[in-house]
Amino acid sequence: MQEIKRKYVVPGDKVIEGNFRPLMNVIKAGNSIIATRIGIAETGRDGVKVIPLSGVYIPRVNDIVIGKIIDHSSLSWEVDVNSCFSAHLPAQDVFGRDFSPARDDMGRQLAIGDLIAARIIAFDRTRDPMLTIQDKDLGKIPRGELLKISATRVPRLIGKRGSMIQTIEQATQTRILIGQNGIVVVMGRNLDGIKLSIRAIKMVEEEAHTANLTQRVKALLNVPDSPQAESSSVTQTQNNQKGEEIQSTIEEVEEEKIEGGNA
Amino acid sequence: MNQTKNLIDENGRRTDGRNPDELRQIKITVGVVKNADGSAFIEFGRNKIIAAVYGPREVHPKHMALPDRCILRCRYHMSPFSTDTRKNPAPSRREVEISKVMRESLEPALILEDYPRAAIDLFVEVLQADGGSRCAGITAASIALADAGINMRDIVSACAAGKIDNKIVLDINDTEDKEGGADMPVAYMPHLEQVTLLQLDGILTPEQFNECLDKAIGGCNMVYEIQRQALMQKYFGNETELKEEQ
């Protein structure tokens, strides 16, 4: 396993000196790497990055997000994805390539106010994000309780290999969909379960940076502590999970959606 | 300038009992405005100031947006109850100026190119004023920006220095500002060692100017330590070093 050095940083702090590759939330100034956000700096073999602890959601290509349809033109829907950029979902993505604005009624497929799970397929500095719902686990979300958490807390809510979210789902008999943009939808048949699940999610959001969070969530949910309960510190969990397994978190979000769809 | 009273007594103490090189008591609390994306409350002597940051968010009106970078909009405002005689809440000429210099002093620290076509809104509300409120405002604002998770090259710290009784002193308060000889607010990026704001009200000789600037920069470095501590306290509690638990 490669050696990773971690430390707490605020903007302007020198993370490390030397010839390292800047990866995320760092800039190179002369021979040193400078942090640009508050967070935990990680120096690994592939480069230096800072895992931020605050901030609004900025879209990234391949993120799974949950958005709300706010408007449509004759060719695309406009989707609020909880960011400073509003996303676009082209009508062709939903109707297929033979879409005709004259023939097809866009409001019939997705009405204003509908929630969708979508993937960002294109986003750069010059254009607003473009979405797709053409994947087996994406599309309209028919029902559920909507809540917003900070996007920086999403990896913590999912937990290492989805442990946190699975704990909450199993204990409360609910299905939870999480978008990378911090929008969460809780679905279930049992009202008490949904309420408890929301309480647990809010607790994770508020206490994301504290130690032994999993144990406290389990206490809230009345789940007995398993022997292999996470003994590592919270920051570490966050790091491992968010840094090295960012791809797997996305997959986990998708898995949640598949399960949600079947329920 | 006619001085009606001595601003430095025979023991070398100032009107509020400080030494010439002493800052007022500073306390910063991070994250006081829950609705905002980032916020800070600063008590800088008797100044009490709240700074709140919203964004990056969509720009309204849309025509203000810039295609290649984010815009920073800044509003400095003094509450009607912040001074002993009621202050008209309408933005005064002075407040418009301070909003502008505040924006210009913070812009160099922000990496605005990371958020094209967006806006960052910064509100600085003075609840109680006691001289040096623009410096205290900048100090709080840069902490609020960091709290909002906006990419920054450095934290901006601000502190004034000035001349009273023909002597250069640090951190001018309200009385000293009104009765003294000169007031020089300075904003400074401690890591980059760059000055982002320098104003001067009064007359200084070139030697006094240099001394005053050095003193103000020294003050900024002291302010920075307090800013850093406040941020660390909010995000990491009392720990300053990350403990590895393998």
HADDOCK unambig.tbl for C-alpha pairs under 7 A between the chains (distance, minus, plus):
assign (segid A and resid 6 and name CA) (segid B and resid 242 and name CA) 6.85 0.50 0.50
assign (segid A and resid 7 and name CA) (segid B and resid 241 and name CA) 6.48 0.50 0.50
assign (segid A and resid 7 and name CA) (segid B and resid 242 and name CA) 5.37 0.50 0.50
assign (segid A and resid 8 and name CA) (segid B and resid 241 and name CA) 6.60 0.50 0.50
assign (segid A and resid 8 and name CA) (segid B and resid 242 and name CA) 6.34 0.50 0.50
assign (segid A and resid 11 and name CA) (segid B and resid 146 and name CA) 6.92 0.50 0.50
assign (segid A and resid 11 and name CA) (segid B and resid 152 and name CA) 5.76 0.50 0.50
assign (segid A and resid 11 and name CA) (segid B and resid 153 and name CA) 6.33 0.50 0.50
assign (segid A and resid 11 and name CA) (segid B and resid 154 and name CA) 5.32 0.50 0.50
assign (segid A and resid 11 and name CA) (segid B and resid 155 and name CA) 6.23 0.50 0.50
assign (segid A and resid 12 and name CA) (segid B and resid 153 and name CA) 5.35 0.50 0.50
assign (segid A and resid 12 and name CA) (segid B and resid 154 and name CA) 3.90 0.50 0.50
assign (segid A and resid 12 and name CA) (segid B and resid 155 and name CA) 6.26 0.50 0.50
assign (segid A and resid 12 and name CA) (segid B and resid 191 and name CA) 6.29 0.50 0.50
assign (segid A and resid 36 and name CA) (segid B and resid 151 and name CA) 4.90 0.50 0.50
assign (segid A and resid 36 and name CA) (segid B and resid 152 and name CA) 4.75 0.50 0.50
assign (segid A and resid 36 and name CA) (segid B and resid 153 and name CA) 5.63 0.50 0.50
assign (segid A and resid 37 and name CA) (segid B and resid 146 and name CA) 6.73 0.50 0.50
assign (segid A and resid 37 and name CA) (segid B and resid 149 and name CA) 5.87 0.50 0.50
assign (segid A and resid 37 and name CA) (segid B and resid 150 and name CA) 6.73 0.50 0.50
assign (segid A and resid 37 and name CA) (segid B and resid 151 and name CA) 5.59 0.50 0.50
assign (segid A and resid 37 and name CA) (segid B and resid 152 and name CA) 6.65 0.50 0.50
assign (segid A and resid 38 and name CA) (segid B and resid 146 and name CA) 6.78 0.50 0.50
assign (segid A and resid 38 and name CA) (segid B and resid 149 and name CA) 6.79 0.50 0.50
assign (segid A and resid 54 and name CA) (segid B and resid 147 and name CA) 6.56 0.50 0.50
assign (segid A and resid 54 and name CA) (segid B and resid 148 and name CA) 6.13 0.50 0.50
assign (segid A and resid 54 and name CA) (segid B and resid 149 and name CA) 4.83 0.50 0.50
assign (segid A and resid 55 and name CA) (segid B and resid 148 and name CA) 5.21 0.50 0.50
assign (segid A and resid 55 and name CA) (segid B and resid 149 and name CA) 3.95 0.50 0.50
assign (segid A and resid 55 and name CA) (segid B and resid 150 and name CA) 6.55 0.50 0.50
assign (segid A and resid 83 and name CA) (segid B and resid 57 and name CA) 6.95 0.50 0.50
assign (segid A and resid 84 and name CA) (segid B and resid 56 and name CA) 5.99 0.50 0.50
assign (segid A and resid 84 and name CA) (segid B and resid 57 and name CA) 4.09 0.50 0.50
assign (segid A and resid 84 and name CA) (segid B and resid 58 and name CA) 4.83 0.50 0.50
assign (segid A and resid 84 and name CA) (segid B and resid 118 and name CA) 6.35 0.50 0.50
assign (segid A and resid 85 and name CA) (segid B and resid 58 and name CA) 6.55 0.50 0.50
assign (segid A and resid 125 and name CA) (segid B and resid 116 and name CA) 6.28 0.50 0.50
assign (segid A and resid 232 and name CA) (segid B and resid 245 and name CA) 6.36 0.50 0.50
assign (segid A and resid 233 and name CA) (segid B and resid 245 and name CA) 6.65 0.50 0.50
